[in-house]
Amino acid sequence: MGSYQHNIDAKGRVIMPAKLREELGEVFYATKGTDESVAVFSKEGWEEFGQKICQLPSAQSKDLKRFFFSAAVELIPDKQGRVQLTPLLRAYAHLDKDVMIIGTGSRVEIWDLDRWDQYNNEISESQVLEVMSMYDI
């Protein structure tokens, strides 16, 4: 849970907030996410996500496998809590300097700060309430 604003340094490293590191564990995984963000999973979450994709029929799973697995990387935070994002992931998510790291329940997402602000401004409370009412939340 939560939102944390951070910066990417010149070496492509970003500090993963301590609260999120606690939830993700000592080793976690990053790949392309939806909406041009980076998705970060705990080891268990990554294994579950991968299993779900691999259980799909080949015709349906091949594009998902290529999209998610080809960009995936194992992340191990250094003593300062920084993780190294690959050039591929940084380019995909337009991550240059200012980023927003958000908890989404089952994973963490890393967004370019400007893109996150734009996305957040486009979501209306009525859209959220509509989805909630559809699923009786």
Backbone as a printed PyTorch tensor [residue, N CA C, xyz], in Angstrom:
tensor([[[  0.8360,  -1.1860,   0.0000],
         [  0.0000,   0.0000,   0.0000],
         [  0.8780,   1.2450,   0.0000]],

        [[  0.2980,   2.3330,  -0.4130],
         [  0.9580,   3.6120,  -0.3090],
         [  1.5330,   4.1090,  -1.6080]],

        [[  1.9380,   5.3800,  -1.5930],
         [  2.5750,   6.0360,  -2.7290],
         [  3.8280,   6.7250,  -2.2230]],

        [[  4.9030,   6.5810,  -2.9740],
         [  6.2000,   7.0950,  -2.5580],
         [  6.8880,   7.7320,  -3.7510]],

        [[  7.2380,   9.0050,  -3.6160],
         [  7.9450,   9.6910,  -4.6930],
         [  9.4480,   9.5640,  -4.4730]],

        [[ 10.1550,   9.1470,  -5.5120],
         [ 11.6030,   8.9910,  -5.4580],
         [ 12.2070,   9.4400,  -6.7790]],

        [[ 13.5320,   9.3940,  -6.8410],
         [ 14.2690,   9.7380,  -8.0550],
         [ 15.0950,   8.5440,  -8.5040]],

        [[ 15.3040,   8.4690,  -9.8010],
         [ 16.2320,   7.4850, -10.3590],
         [ 17.5740,   8.1890, -10.4870]],

        [[ 18.6420,   7.5480, -10.0240],
         [ 19.9560,   8.1780, -10.1210],
         [ 20.5640,   7.9530, -11.5080]],

        [[ 21.7310,   8.4970, -11.7220],
         [ 22.3920,   8.4340, -13.0270],
         [ 22.7060,   7.0040, -13.4580]],

        [[ 22.7890,   6.0830, -12.5020],
         [ 23.0770,   4.6780, -12.8160],
         [ 21.8130,   3.8460, -13.0090]],

        [[ 20.6480,   4.4810, -12.9650],
         [ 19.3970,   3.7520, -13.1700],
         [ 18.8860,   3.0690, -11.9220]],

        [[ 19.3350,   3.5230, -10.7520],
         [ 18.8970,   2.9190,  -9.4950],
         [ 17.8110,   3.7740,  -8.8560]],

        [[ 16.9050,   3.1050,  -8.1810],
         [ 15.8480,   3.7890,  -7.4480],
         [ 15.7280,   3.1290,  -6.0770]],

        [[ 15.4430,   3.9460,  -5.0710],
         [ 15.2390,   3.4070,  -3.7250],
         [ 13.8450,   2.8000,  -3.6570]],

        [[ 13.7950,   1.5340,  -3.2670],
         [ 12.5110,   0.9010,  -3.0200],
         [ 12.1660,   1.1920,  -1.5620]],

        [[ 11.0400,   1.8360,  -1.2950],
         [ 10.7000,   2.2100,   0.0750],
         [ 10.7560,   1.0180,   1.0390]],

        [[ 11.2360,   1.2840,   2.2500],
         [ 11.4320,   0.2260,   3.2440],
         [ 10.1540,  -0.5730,   3.4880]],

        [[  9.0260,   0.1010,   3.5950],
         [  7.7620,  -0.6070,   3.8430],
         [  7.4710,  -1.6020,   2.7220]],

        [[  7.7130,  -1.1950,   1.4840],
         [  7.4600,  -2.0950,   0.3580],
         [  8.4990,  -3.2120,   0.2990]],

        [[  9.7530,  -2.9030,   0.6300],
         [ 10.7890,  -3.9510,   0.6660],
         [ 10.4250,  -5.0260,   1.6730]],

        [[  9.8700,  -4.6180,   2.8160],
         [  9.4420,  -5.5980,   3.8180],
         [  8.4080,  -6.5450,   3.2420]],

        [[  7.4720,  -6.0070,   2.4780],
         [  6.4070,  -6.8180,   1.8980],
         [  6.9030,  -7.6660,   0.7200]],

        [[  7.8570,  -7.1320,  -0.0440],
         [  8.3520,  -7.8430,  -1.2270],
         [  9.3530,  -8.9350,  -0.8710]],

        [[ 10.1070,  -8.7580,   0.1960],
         [ 11.1120,  -9.7400,   0.5840],
         [ 12.5020,  -9.3290,   0.1450]],

        [[ 13.4650, -10.2150,   0.3780],
         [ 14.8680,  -9.9150,   0.0790],
         [ 15.1760,  -9.9220,  -1.4080]],

        [[ 14.4390, -10.7120,  -2.1620],
         [ 14.5970, -10.8080,  -3.6100],
         [ 13.2150, -10.6390,  -4.2190]],

        [[ 13.1210,  -9.7880,  -5.2270],
         [ 11.8480,  -9.6350,  -5.9060],
         [ 12.0850,  -9.4660,  -7.4020]],

        [[ 11.0120,  -9.3570,  -8.1640],
         [ 11.0900,  -9.4110,  -9.6190],
         [ 10.3540,  -8.2360, -10.2490]],

        [[ 10.9320,  -7.7060, -11.3160],
         [ 10.3200,  -6.6000, -12.0450],
         [ 10.1850,  -6.9730, -13.5090]],

        [[  9.1460,  -6.4420, -14.1280],
         [  8.9230,  -6.6410, -15.5540],
         [  8.0610,  -5.4950, -16.0710]],

        [[  7.7640,  -5.5240, -17.3540],
         [  6.8470,  -4.5410, -17.9200],
         [  5.4950,  -4.7020, -17.2270]],

        [[  4.8940,  -3.5840, -16.9170],
         [  3.5620,  -3.5940, -16.3440],
         [  2.5720,  -3.0430, -17.3430]],

        [[  1.3570,  -2.8930, -16.9030],
         [  0.3430,  -2.3040, -17.7690],
         [  0.4460,  -0.7820, -17.6900]],

        [[ -0.1270,  -0.1180, -18.6380],
         [ -0.1320,   1.3490, -18.6990],
         [  1.2700,   1.9390, -18.7070]],

        [[  2.2160,   1.2240, -19.2860],
         [  3.6040,   1.6690, -19.4120],
         [  4.2280,   2.0050, -18.0600]],

        [[  4.0360,   1.0940, -17.1230],
         [  4.6740,   1.1810, -15.8120],
         [  5.5420,  -0.0670, -15.6460]],

        [[  6.3180,  -0.0960, -14.5670],
         [  7.0900,  -1.2860, -14.2230],
         [  6.3410,  -2.0020, -13.1140]],

        [[  6.1000,  -3.2910, -13.2800],
         [  5.4440,  -4.1030, -12.2630],
         [  6.5050,  -4.8300, -11.4490]],

        [[  6.3590,  -4.7980, -10.1260],
         [  7.3100,  -5.4330,  -9.2210],
         [  6.5440,  -6.4240,  -8.3540]],

        [[  7.0520,  -7.6630,  -8.3020],
         [  6.3990,  -8.7500,  -7.5820],
         [  7.3170,  -9.3150,  -6.5080]],

        [[  6.7230,  -9.8000,  -5.4330],
         [  7.4780, -10.6250,  -4.4950],
         [  7.8250, -11.9280,  -5.2020]],

        [[  8.7170, -12.7110,  -4.6310],
         [  9.0640, -13.9920,  -5.2400],
         [  7.8210, -14.8650,  -5.3880]],

        [[  7.0230, -14.9330,  -4.3380],
         [  5.8030, -15.7490,  -4.3790],
         [  4.8110, -15.1950,  -5.3960]],

        [[  4.6660, -13.8750,  -5.4230],
         [  3.7520, -13.2580,  -6.3820],
         [  4.1850, -13.4860,  -7.8180]],

        [[  5.5040, -13.4290,  -8.0560],
         [  6.0370, -13.6640,  -9.3970],
         [  5.7840, -15.1050,  -9.8270]],

        [[  6.0200, -16.0440,  -8.9250],
         [  5.7940, -17.4550,  -9.2570],
         [  4.3250, -17.7130,  -9.5620]],

        [[  3.4370, -17.1290,  -8.7700],
         [  2.0030, -17.3020,  -9.0000],
         [  1.5830, -16.6750, -10.3300]],

        [[  2.0700, -15.4850, -10.5950],
         [  1.7730, -14.7960, -11.8500],
         [  2.2590, -15.6280, -13.0410]],

        [[  3.4970, -16.1010, -12.9640],
         [  4.0550, -16.9170, -14.0360],
         [  3.3010, -18.2100, -14.2530]],

        [[  2.8920, -18.8520, -13.1760],
         [  2.1340, -20.0970, -13.2900],
         [  0.8040, -19.8680, -13.9900]],

        [[  0.1330, -18.7820, -13.6470],
         [ -1.1500, -18.4880, -14.2940],
         [ -0.9800, -18.3160, -15.7970]],

        [[  0.0730, -17.6170, -16.1960],
         [  0.3210, -17.4220, -17.6280],
         [  0.6610, -18.7500, -18.2990]],

        [[  1.5170, -19.5360, -17.6530],
         [  1.9570, -20.8020, -18.2550],
         [  0.8460, -21.8400, -18.3240]],

        [[ -0.2000, -21.6950, -17.5260],
         [ -1.3180, -22.6390, -17.5620],
         [ -2.2900, -22.3640, -18.6980]],

        [[ -2.1700, -21.2070, -19.3120],
         [ -3.0410, -20.8830, -20.4340],
         [ -2.6510, -21.6990, -21.6550]],

        [[ -3.5890, -21.9550, -22.5560],
         [ -3.2270, -22.6150, -23.8090],
         [ -2.1680, -21.7950, -24.5430]],

        [[ -1.2980, -22.4790, -25.2430],
         [ -0.1680, -21.8370, -25.9110],
         [ -0.5880, -20.6880, -26.8150]],

        [[ -1.6840, -20.8490, -27.5360],
         [ -2.1330, -19.8080, -28.4550],
         [ -2.4520, -18.5060, -27.7140]],

        [[ -2.9830, -18.6230, -26.4880],
         [ -3.3080, -17.4330, -25.7150],
         [ -2.1210, -16.9070, -24.9100]],

        [[ -1.1970, -17.7890, -24.5580],
         [ -0.1320, -17.3830, -23.6360],
         [  1.1410, -16.8860, -24.3180]],

        [[  1.3390, -17.1930, -25.5810],
         [  2.6310, -16.8710, -26.1950],
         [  2.9410, -15.3780, -26.1680]],

        [[  1.9610, -14.5320, -26.4430],
         [  2.2160, -13.0930, -26.4130],
         [  2.4560, -12.6040, -24.9880]],

        [[  1.7030, -13.1360, -24.0350],
         [  1.9040, -12.7620, -22.6350],
         [  3.2920, -13.1760, -22.1520]],

        [[  3.7100, -14.3860, -22.5070],
         [  5.0340, -14.8680, -22.1160],
         [  6.1230, -13.9660, -22.6850]],

        [[  5.9940, -13.6310, -23.9540],
         [  7.0000, -12.7760, -24.5850],
         [  7.0290, -11.3870, -23.9500]],

        [[  5.8550, -10.8270, -23.6950],
         [  5.7590,  -9.4780, -23.1410],
         [  6.3520,  -9.4220, -21.7270]],

        [[  5.9020, -10.3100, -20.8560],
         [  6.3110, -10.2430, -19.4560],
         [  7.6560, -10.9030, -19.1690]],

        [[  7.8840, -12.1010, -19.6780],
         [  9.0910, -12.8540, -19.3010],
         [ 10.3560, -12.3200, -19.9610]],

        [[ 10.2400, -11.8000, -21.1670],
         [ 11.4450, -11.3150, -21.8430],
         [ 12.0150, -10.0680, -21.1780]],

        [[ 11.1900,  -9.3330, -20.4740],
         [ 11.6390,  -8.1000, -19.8130],
         [ 11.9200,  -8.3020, -18.3280]],

        [[ 11.6640,  -9.4960, -17.8100],
         [ 11.7550,  -9.7320, -16.3690],
         [ 13.1890,  -9.7210, -15.8680]],

        [[ 13.3420,  -9.2320, -14.6400],
         [ 14.6580,  -9.1690, -14.0060],
         [ 14.4840,  -9.4150, -12.5030]],

        [[ 15.4450, -10.1070, -11.9360],
         [ 15.4840, -10.3080, -10.4920],
         [ 16.1290,  -9.0750,  -9.8580]],

        [[ 15.5530,  -8.5850,  -8.7820],
         [ 16.0730,  -7.4130,  -8.1020],
         [ 16.4640,  -7.7610,  -6.6690]],

        [[ 17.6650,  -7.3500,  -6.2920],
         [ 18.1420,  -7.5210,  -4.9230],
         [ 18.5880,  -6.1400,  -4.4410]],

        [[ 17.8810,  -5.5660,  -3.4700],
         [ 18.2450,  -4.2290,  -3.0030],
         [ 19.6400,  -4.1990,  -2.3760]],

        [[ 20.3430,  -3.0770,  -2.5860],
         [ 21.6330,  -2.8920,  -1.9220],
         [ 21.3840,  -2.4070,  -0.4900]],

        [[ 22.4410,  -2.0710,   0.2370],
         [ 22.3160,  -1.6800,   1.6440],
         [ 21.4840,  -0.4080,   1.8300]],

        [[ 21.4240,   0.4310,   0.8170],
         [ 20.6110,   1.6510,   0.8860],
         [ 19.1750,   1.4290,   0.4040]],

        [[ 18.8490,   0.2030,   0.0120],
         [ 17.5070,  -0.1060,  -0.4680],
         [ 17.2940,   0.1990,  -1.9340]],

        [[ 18.3770,   0.4460,  -2.6720],
         [ 18.2620,   0.7680,  -4.0920],
         [ 18.2320,  -0.5120,  -4.9270]],

        [[ 17.4820,  -0.4550,  -6.0170],
         [ 17.4660,  -1.5460,  -6.9910],
         [ 17.8150,  -0.9540,  -8.3520]],

        [[ 18.4620,  -1.7630,  -9.1710],
         [ 18.8940,  -1.3570, -10.5090],
         [ 17.8280,  -1.7550, -11.5170]],

        [[ 17.2020,  -0.7740, -12.1570],
         [ 16.2380,  -1.0550, -13.2130],
         [ 16.9700,  -1.1110, -14.5450]],

        [[ 16.6340,  -2.0730, -15.3570],
         [ 17.3110,  -2.2340, -16.6380],
         [ 16.9490,  -1.0910, -17.5870]],

        [[ 17.8310,  -0.8200, -18.5480],
         [ 17.4980,   0.1990, -19.5610],
         [ 16.1860,  -0.1120, -20.2800]],

        [[ 15.9170,  -1.3950, -20.5280],
         [ 14.6680,  -1.7930, -21.1980],
         [ 13.4580,  -1.3580, -20.3830]],

        [[ 13.4640,  -1.6390, -19.0810],
         [ 12.3230,  -1.2750, -18.2460],
         [ 12.2020,   0.2430, -18.0980]],

        [[ 13.3280,   0.9180, -17.9540],
         [ 13.2870,   2.3790, -17.8340],
         [ 12.7270,   3.0020, -19.1100]],

        [[ 13.1370,   2.5080, -20.2670],
         [ 12.6370,   3.0470, -21.5370],
         [ 11.1490,   2.7370, -21.7080]],

        [[ 10.7470,   1.5190, -21.4000],
         [  9.3490,   1.1150, -21.5560],
         [  8.4210,   2.0100, -20.7350]],

        [[  8.8240,   2.3050, -19.4890],
         [  7.9710,   3.0770, -18.5850],
         [  8.3000,   4.5710, -18.5800]],

        [[  9.1790,   5.0000, -19.4900],
         [  9.5520,   6.4130, -19.6020],
         [ 10.1400,   6.9440, -18.2980]],

        [[ 10.9110,   6.1180, -17.6120],
         [ 11.4880,   6.5110, -16.3260],
         [ 12.8070,   7.2090, -16.5660]],

        [[ 12.8530,   8.4650, -16.1980],
         [ 14.0640,   9.2500, -16.4040],
         [ 14.6030,   9.7740, -15.0850]],

        [[ 13.7860,  10.4820, -14.3310],
         [ 14.2640,  11.0650, -13.0830],
         [ 13.2690,  10.8810, -11.9460]],

        [[ 12.1580,  11.5840, -11.9880],
         [ 11.1750,  11.5300, -10.9080],
         [ 10.1960,  10.3870, -11.1370]],

        [[ 10.0310,   9.5440, -10.1170],
         [  9.1320,   8.4000, -10.2260],
         [  8.1900,   8.3550,  -9.0320]],

        [[  7.0640,   7.6840,  -9.2330],
         [  6.1260,   7.3950,  -8.1620],
         [  6.0580,   5.8800,  -8.0350]],

        [[  6.2720,   5.4080,  -6.8350],
         [  6.2220,   3.9770,  -6.5430],
         [  4.9590,   3.7490,  -5.7330]],

        [[  4.0850,   2.8840,  -6.2370],
         [  2.7940,   2.6790,  -5.5770],
         [  2.5710,   1.2090,  -5.2590]],

        [[  1.9210,   0.9660,  -4.1450],
         [  1.4760,  -0.3770,  -3.8100],
         [  0.0800,  -0.5740,  -4.3580]],

        [[ -0.1550,  -1.7120,  -4.9900],
         [ -1.4740,  -1.9550,  -5.5830],
         [ -2.1290,  -3.2190,  -5.0420]],

        [[ -1.6680,  -3.7130,  -3.9260],
         [ -2.2500,  -4.9180,  -3.3400],
         [ -1.4270,  -6.1410,  -3.6660]],

        [[ -1.4660,  -6.5830,  -4.9050],
         [ -0.7610,  -7.8020,  -5.2890],
         [  0.6250,  -7.5430,  -5.8590]],

        [[  0.9350,  -6.2870,  -6.1170],
         [  2.2370,  -5.9370,  -6.6900],
         [  2.5260,  -4.4760,  -6.4160]],

        [[  3.7170,  -4.0730,  -6.7950],
         [  4.1310,  -2.6770,  -6.7200],
         [  4.2790,  -2.1930,  -8.1520]],

        [[  3.9730,  -0.9270,  -8.3840],
         [  4.1740,  -0.3500,  -9.7110],
         [  5.0870,   0.8610,  -9.5920]],

        [[  5.9460,   1.0270, -10.5890],
         [  6.8190,   2.1940, -10.6680],
         [  6.4210,   2.9770, -11.9110]],

        [[  6.0630,   4.2380, -11.7060],
         [  5.5730,   5.1050, -12.7670],
         [  6.4660,   6.3330, -12.9060]],

        [[  6.5750,   6.8670, -14.0970],
         [  7.1110,   8.2040, -14.2850],
         [  6.1500,   9.1470, -13.5630]],

        [[  6.6760,  10.0780, -12.7760],
         [  5.8320,  10.9350, -11.9410],
         [  4.8120,  11.7220, -12.7550]],

        [[  5.2270,  12.3170, -13.8660],
         [  4.2860,  13.0880, -14.6810],
         [  3.1870,  12.2030, -15.2610]],

        [[  3.5660,  11.0120, -15.7060],
         [  2.5700,  10.0910, -16.2740],
         [  1.6000,   9.6260, -15.1870]],

        [[  2.1190,   9.3920, -13.9650],
         [  1.2510,   8.9940, -12.8500],
         [  0.2510,  10.1130, -12.5380]],

        [[  0.7370,  11.3460, -12.4760],
         [ -0.1540,  12.4720, -12.1940],
         [ -1.2340,  12.5820, -13.2610]],

        [[ -0.8490,  12.4130, -14.5220],
         [ -1.8260,  12.4840, -15.6140],
         [ -2.8500,  11.3560, -15.4780]],

        [[ -2.3860,  10.1400, -15.2380],
         [ -3.2890,   8.9920, -15.0770],
         [ -4.2460,   9.2420, -13.9100]],

        [[ -3.7160,   9.6800, -12.7930],
         [ -4.5260,   9.9270, -11.6010],
         [ -5.5800,  10.9990, -11.8430]],

        [[ -5.2350,  12.0310, -12.6090],
         [ -6.1740,  13.1120, -12.8910],
         [ -7.2830,  12.6900, -13.8410]],

        [[ -7.0630,  11.6150, -14.6010],
         [ -8.0670,  11.1540, -15.5610],
         [ -9.0970,  10.2200, -14.9320]],

        [[ -8.7830,   9.6810, -13.7750],
         [ -9.7160,   8.7640, -13.1030],
         [-10.6810,   9.5900, -12.2680]],

        [[-11.9610,   9.3350, -12.4560],
         [-12.9510,  10.0770, -11.6710],
         [-13.5230,   9.1700, -10.5880]],

        [[-14.0120,   9.8080,  -9.5550],
         [-14.6410,   9.0470,  -8.4710],
         [-15.8310,   8.2540,  -8.9910]],

        [[-16.5630,   8.8090,  -9.9390],
         [-17.7240,   8.1040, -10.4780],
         [-17.3090,   6.8250, -11.2040]],

        [[-16.1480,   6.8320, -11.8880],
         [-15.6600,   5.6090, -12.5380],
         [-15.3410,   4.5480, -11.4930]],

        [[-14.6930,   4.9630, -10.4230],
         [-14.3430,   4.0290,  -9.3550],
         [-15.6080,   3.4610,  -8.7120]],

        [[-16.5650,   4.3260,  -8.4250],
         [-17.8150,   3.8690,  -7.8110],
         [-18.5980,   2.9230,  -8.7220]],

        [[-18.5430,   3.1770, -10.0270],
         [-19.2340,   2.3090, -10.9750],
         [-18.6690,   0.8860, -10.9330]],

        [[-17.3580,   0.7770, -10.9440],
         [-16.7290,  -0.5510, -10.8870],
         [-17.0240,  -1.2010,  -9.5450]],

        [[-16.9450,  -0.4360,  -8.4800],
         [-17.2320,  -0.9900,  -7.1530],
         [-18.6570,  -1.5290,  -7.0790]],

        [[-19.6050,  -0.8000,  -7.6450],
         [-20.9930,  -1.2600,  -7.5890],
         [-21.2070,  -2.5020,  -8.4560]],

        [[-20.4650,  -2.6070,  -9.5600],
         [-20.6040,  -3.7950, -10.4290],
         [-20.1980,  -5.0580,  -9.6820]],

        [[-19.2220,  -4.9370,  -8.7720],
         [-18.7190,  -6.0990,  -8.0620],
         [-19.0910,  -6.1030,  -6.5920]],

        [[-20.0610,  -5.2720,  -6.2310],
         [-20.5970,  -5.2190,  -4.8690],
         [-19.4900,  -5.0500,  -3.8220]],

        [[-18.6560,  -4.0430,  -4.0690],
         [-17.5620,  -3.7480,  -3.1360],
         [-17.9710,  -2.5810,  -2.2620]]])
